[in-house]
Amino acid sequence: MTTLLALDTATEACSVALLHGGRVLSHYEVAPRLHAQKLLPMIQRLVAEAGIGLSAVDAIAFGRGPGAFTGVRIAIGVVQGLAFGLDRPVLPTSNLAALAQGAWRVHGVRQVAAAIDARMDEVYWGCYAEQAGEMRLQGLEAVLPPGAVSLPAAGEWFGAGTGWGYAERLAARVQACDAQALPHAEDVLALAGFAWARGEAVVADEALPVYLRDNVATPKAK
């Protein structure tokens, strides 16, 4: 049976999840600015609970962004270190997709507009529809001002993520939303399971971030 490890530190939440022997174990904690200290101990506790060593892991999944830049870099640093050391492939997973997968897992909703507060008066935005238990992207992920977002299709939509703190200004209307929702490694793991089955794992060198806002570190011209 496949054994997959997943981790996520792209937002205020720090979480890890493990699929082993058909069973899922996870740890989740909201711990802003403490991800670097907490992530490796959480992984070690998780594999100990499962009664395995890290060498039993077939692949490592991670939230590749969008999200907090420091958080995404922490995840990638740990993933690359583990993947190179174990000689295992990796499964990069969208944090917006993980939010949508979590909304389906928790609320049973099948169309989700996922939004993460990107600061600078913008949101990371992506819309997803459930297909055979997997939330699949409809259109493109983007970083947009609240007034520029849109839904790709009619029907009932659920909003998930901190970007829905801008709900009154978002140009999309949903039936309900959870503006407190954060990505969870359990949902990264679920999405990675689909990707693994399709043969989409990549080598550790390709554990790359997706920031959407490419120019965040570029100083503005005076």
C-alpha positions in Angstrom: 0.0 0.0 0.0 1.1 3.5 -0.7 2.5 5.7 2.1 2.3 9.4 1.5 3.5 12.3 3.8 1.9 15.7 3.4 2.8 19.0 5.0 1.7 22.6 4.8 2.9 25.9 6.2 1.6 28.4 3.6 -0.7 30.3 6.0 -1.0 30.8 9.8 -1.7 27.0 10.1 1.1 24.4 10.4 -0.1 20.9 9.6 1.2 17.5 8.6 -0.7 14.3 7.5 0.2 10.8 6.7 -1.4 8.0 4.7 -0.2 4.6 5.8 -1.9 1.3 5.6 -5.1 2.9 4.3 -5.3 5.1 7.5 -4.8 8.9 7.7 -3.1 10.5 10.7 -2.7 14.3 11.0 -1.6 17.1 13.3 -2.8 20.7 12.8 -2.0 23.8 14.7 -2.5 27.5 14.1 0.9 28.9 15.0 1.9 32.1 13.2 5.6 32.6 12.8 6.4 29.3 14.5 6.3 27.0 11.5 10.1 26.6 11.3 10.3 25.4 14.9 7.2 23.1 14.8 7.2 21.4 11.4 10.0 18.8 11.8 8.9 17.8 15.4 5.3 17.4 14.1 6.5 15.1 11.3 8.6 13.0 13.7 5.6 12.6 16.0 3.4 11.6 13.2 5.6 8.8 11.8 6.2 7.6 15.3 2.4 7.4 15.9 2.2 5.3 12.7 5.0 3.1 13.9 7.1 3.6 10.8 10.3 5.3 9.8 10.5 8.1 7.2 12.1 5.6 4.8 8.6 3.9 4.5 7.3 7.1 2.8 6.8 6.7 -1.0 6.4 10.4 -1.8 6.1 13.8 0.0 3.3 16.2 -0.7 3.3 19.9 0.2 1.4 23.1 -0.1 3.3 24.9 -2.8 1.4 28.2 -2.5 0.0 30.6 -2.9 0.3 31.9 0.6 2.7 33.6 2.9 6.1 33.7 1.2 8.1 32.7 4.3 5.7 29.9 5.0 5.9 28.5 1.5 9.7 28.6 1.6 9.8 26.8 4.9 7.7 23.9 3.5 9.8 23.7 0.4 13.1 23.7 2.3 11.9 20.8 4.5 10.4 18.9 1.6 13.6 19.2 -0.5 15.7 18.2 2.5 13.6 15.1 3.2 13.1 14.2 -0.5 16.8 14.4 -1.4 17.8 12.5 1.8 15.3 9.7 1.2 15.5 9.8 -2.6 11.8 10.2 -2.9 9.6 12.1 -5.4 7.4 15.1 -4.4 3.8 16.1 -5.1 3.3 19.9 -5.2 -0.2 20.9 -4.3 -2.1 24.2 -4.6 -3.1 25.7 -1.3 -6.2 27.1 -2.9 -7.1 23.6 -4.1 -6.5 22.4 -0.5 -8.9 25.0 0.8 -11.6 23.8 -1.7 -10.9 20.2 -0.8 -11.3 21.0 2.9 -14.6 22.8 2.2 -15.9 19.7 0.4 -14.6 17.4 3.2 -16.2 19.5 6.0 -19.3 21.0 4.4 -20.0 18.7 1.5 -20.1 21.6 -0.9 -19.3 20.8 -4.6 -18.4 24.3 -6.0 -15.9 26.3 -4.0 -14.5 29.8 -4.5 -11.2 29.7 -2.5 -9.6 32.9 -1.5 -6.6 33.7 0.6 -5.8 37.2 1.9 -2.7 38.2 -0.1 -2.3 41.5 1.7 -1.7 44.7 -0.3 -5.5 44.9 -0.9 -5.5 41.7 -3.0 -6.6 38.1 -2.7 -5.3 34.8 -4.1 -8.3 33.4 -6.0 -9.2 30.1 -7.5 -12.5 28.3 -8.2 -13.0 24.5 -7.9 -15.6 21.9 -8.7 -15.8 18.4 -7.2 -15.2 15.6 -9.6 -15.2 12.0 -8.2 -14.1 13.3 -4.8 -11.4 15.6 -6.1 -11.7 19.4 -6.3 -10.6 20.4 -9.8 -9.6 23.9 -10.9 -12.1 25.8 -13.1 -10.2 28.4 -15.0 -7.0 29.8 -13.5 -5.6 30.7 -10.1 -4.7 34.4 -9.8 -3.9 37.3 -7.5 -6.5 40.0 -7.9 -8.1 43.0 -6.2 -11.4 42.0 -4.5 -13.4 43.9 -7.1 -11.9 41.9 -10.0 -12.7 38.3 -8.9 -15.4 36.3 -10.7 -17.1 32.9 -10.7 -16.6 30.7 -13.8 -20.1 29.2 -13.8 -23.6 29.6 -12.5 -24.9 27.5 -9.6 -24.4 27.4 -5.9 -20.9 28.4 -4.7 -19.3 28.2 -1.3 -16.6 30.7 -0.3 -13.6 29.3 1.7 -10.5 31.1 3.1 -9.3 34.3 4.7 -9.8 36.2 1.5 -13.5 36.1 2.3 -12.8 38.6 5.0 -13.2 41.0 2.1 -16.7 39.5 1.4 -18.4 42.9 1.1 -16.0 44.0 -1.6 -15.6 40.8 -3.5 -17.2 41.0 -6.9 -18.5 37.4 -6.5 -21.5 36.3 -4.5 -21.8 33.0 -2.8 -24.5 31.2 -0.9 -22.3 30.8 2.2 -18.7 31.2 3.2 -16.1 30.3 5.9 -13.7 33.2 6.1 -11.7 31.5 8.9 -10.8 28.4 6.9 -7.1 27.7 6.5 -5.5 24.9 4.3 -5.0 21.6 6.1 -2.4 18.9 5.3 -5.2 16.3 5.3 -6.5 18.0 2.2 -3.1 18.4 0.6 -2.8 14.6 1.2 -6.1 13.9 -0.4 -5.3 15.8 -3.5 -1.8 14.4 -3.6 -3.3 10.9 -3.6 -5.2 11.6 -6.8 -2.0 13.1 -8.4 0.1 10.1 -7.3 -2.4 7.7 -8.9 -2.1 9.7 -12.2 1.7 9.5 -12.0 2.2 13.2 -11.4 5.0 13.0 -8.8 8.1 15.0 -9.7 11.7 14.9 -8.5 12.8 17.0 -5.5 14.4 19.7 -7.7 10.9 20.5 -8.9 9.6 21.2 -5.5 9.0 24.9 -6.4 6.8 27.6 -5.0 3.9 29.2 -6.7 3.5 32.7 -5.4 1.3 34.2 -8.2 2.6 37.6 -7.2 6.1 37.3 -8.8 7.2 40.8 -8.1 6.6 40.8 -4.3 10.3 41.3 -3.5 10.9 43.9 -6.1 11.3 47.4 -4.7 9.0 50.0 -6.2 10.6 52.6 -8.4 10.8 56.0 -6.7 
